[in-house]
Amino acid sequence: MTRFPFPVPRVVALLAFLAGSLEAQDFRKDLIAQLDDTGNKLGALVNAFPKEKMSWRPQAGAPSVSETFMHVVRTNLTLPSAAGVAAAMNVRIPPGGDTTIVDRARIADMLAKSFVHAKDAVTQMADAKLEGKVTLAGAQLTRREVLVKMGADGRADLEKLIEYAAANSVALPWGK
């Protein structure tokens, strides 16, 4: 029988821990890259829309341009909280602000701050907590899934705003 100069179960546990840690690092790196790309594009796009188009909506009942930007802000603030991250202290949406804030500069500022908060949430979440379960809209999700949802929702709103830009002849500020 071969004897190992180290306790095999401990080495296996260490390797499993390191693999999980590397997986968490890759997850963070990929999600932060996505948030950076989405945030940079949305930040440029909010300033590309003419002021008079911020209240435009494709049809009655659909969210306006400004409401869609504010939805991203809301998502970036609330989903990290749902995952157990402390609320952002430097940005708050006042009651009714989702539908009443139409000033591009104010939206751009809130959008930028919300993406800083979203990225901080990704980097500050302890590896051990990523797989912990939380309830979001009645569904059991891991904290990792909540953070991924945050990134996916921002991407979906970016796609919607690209369609809004095309409908209003607004050139995409980052090119094609």
Secondary structure as UniProt FT lines:
FT   HELIX           8..48
FT   HELIX           51..53
FT   TURN            54..55
FT   TURN            60..61
FT   HELIX           65..82
FT   TURN            83..84
FT   TURN            95..96
FT   HELIX           97..100
FT   HELIX           104..124
FT   HELIX           127..129
FT   TURN            130..131
FT   STRAND          133..136
FT   TURN            137..138
FT   STRAND          139..142
FT   HELIX           143..167
FT   TURN            168..169
FT   TURN            173..174
//
